[in-house]
């Protein structure tokens, strides 16, 4: 009888194959045009296995975004960051991920393709930022602030997607680190106002 660790590795491997297949298809065609059958063929995974893990391709995409965002969460340096900086820690890894794909020649995605994926990204970011704020004990009324947690999460996430869209449409794209700095310049004042310097 297999132990739980080998099952976990198999699940992680299968999900990784599915995430990779969807990501490669997104770089080739419109997200709306991708069907589960194509993802299965690309990942070499059976239909029943797919539906054991995911309801549909949207849930698969959201899961892949969550995995990417959580990749650096347990680093020791994260715990030593101030609250406002900790909320924004997702920014640079995402910009660097996108920069790698841009330099690899994958910049052919249309604005419509990007908009669909960015919409999913924003939704997942709102959820994860809200979770971060909750873990940090943020409550607007207790701190004497009138900014509800869900509004603050939406503000940060929508600002990130705004900067991401601007960067994607830029004719002379800046390096990821500079785009990250621009995002921080826009988002940090609101978080500093709420959490303090």
ABEGO torsion letter per residue (X at the ends): XBBAAAAAAAAAAAAAAAAAAAAAAAAABBAAABBAAAAAAAAGBBAAAAAAABABAAAAAAAAAAAAAAAAAABAAAAABBAAAAAAAAAAAAAAAAAAAAAAGAAABBAAAAAAAAAAAAAAAAAAAAAAAAAAGBBAAAAGBABBAAAAAAAAAAAAAAAAAAAAABABBBBAAAAAAAAAAAAAAAAAAAAEX
